[in-house]
Amino acid sequence: MKIGVIGTGHVGLVTCGTLAHLGHEVVGVDTDAEKIAQLEAGKMPFFEPGLQELVDEATQAGRLTFTTDIAEGARDADVVFICVGTPPKASGEANLAAVEAAARDVARNATKRTVIVEKSTVPAGTAGRLRRTIERERKDLALDVASNPEFLREGKGVEDSLSPTRILLGAESDHAFEVLCAVYKPLIDKGCRVIQTDIATAELSKHACNAFLAMKISYANAMARMCELAGADVADVVEVMGSDPRIGKDFLGVGLGYGGYCFPKDLQAFERLAASLGYDFPLLNEVARINEEAVMAAVKKVEDTLWNLDGKRVALLGLAFKPGTDDTRLAPALGVARALIERGSSVVGYDPQAGANAKSDVPELEIAEDPYEAVEGAHCVVVCTEWPDIGSLDLAKIHDAMAYPVIVDGRNIFDPKEMAALGFTYLPAGRPPIVPT
Ligand code: UDX
């Protein structure tokens, strides 16, 4: 099939590579000429494991090209996926201007019956508006609107896209369902489950999933606060919770909470959608509040231990919003960095991938190329992202390099017994602190 993909961000580019891998002829479109030039030169605009290989395979096979011209993406296309950004407005609502513009331009340039698919996360009701936009543009052509939300995680995007847990298809015509099933036929033949719904249901389901996952994380972090007050151990509490299959063990990882471009923005947009529909959903605001509290709980531990932060040096290990990505958007690590800098501390950070992005977000942050360089002379280390190479550091070497051997473990990656044996002051999240006597 001939497929256009509008937007070559995390979702769009992974979608381009995946659809070409499935055997389709794909045109990736972006208004950012610099990004397209980079992609044409075979360079990925961000780090995503396996993406380079996937895109190289597709471009070399002649199944994937890039352009800034939306007409090229729309011409002869059976399907066009809209993967443009839906950034938050000041109110928290999703800004859908780019989605509208993409749909309008695709409709203007379509040359045959095309299924226009929302892949970007949009509030329920968006498809209806898109349909009206499209109908205004083209009365001469039957164009279908559908929703096919992605569930891909950054850092595991390629894996999630090639082996999805389910394919959600929201559509209102048999034609749209048939075309989308044909797009994903190789995955469906391998046994991937397809869930077919109406469009509003598909749109709402995506927000429902992300908000629920964020709620699980915040619930676990609220348990961490409770455990700190009660002298209990949250590692065991979540173990008990997670061993009940009705709860499940995933997304109960406590620490600094969630960041990234999806959960914080989608949660806010979902709350705004609820309000605009007339449903009061304060639970969502509470999830966000507990998430902010998780960052401040770690900052408070640094302050309580170091007393005055003026003249103190704190090293942050991990800056990306999670391991496996160079993305620092709304990364909890940057929240920690800003709060410590505001309180007078000098802050140095190390991350295997995200140093440059963190520096451009927080210019006062010093970036170290190596974790041992970062901790040299530090009065405290805060573990912010659980990269595997941070978990396997030589802790004795770190102990000797630090001015004060204090570790605030914002991801609970270290073993308290080992920390005690090494003589650290060790302050995990929701677990009993280790303070040498
Ligand atoms: C998320 C969804 O998982 C994905 O389905 C959706 O399409 C996009 O949003 P992503 O933002 O890439 O994906 O990251 P995810 O792996 O879900 O993690 C989100 C955040 O939650 C990260 O900051 C992570 O560190 C944090 N997290 C995750 C926890 O704090 N605890 C956990 O137990 C799990």
Residues whose N, C-alpha, C, O or C-beta is under 5 A from the ligand:
A	BS01	UDX	E150 F151 L152 R153 E154 I217 F251 L252 G253 G257 Y258 G259 G260 C262 F263 F321 K322
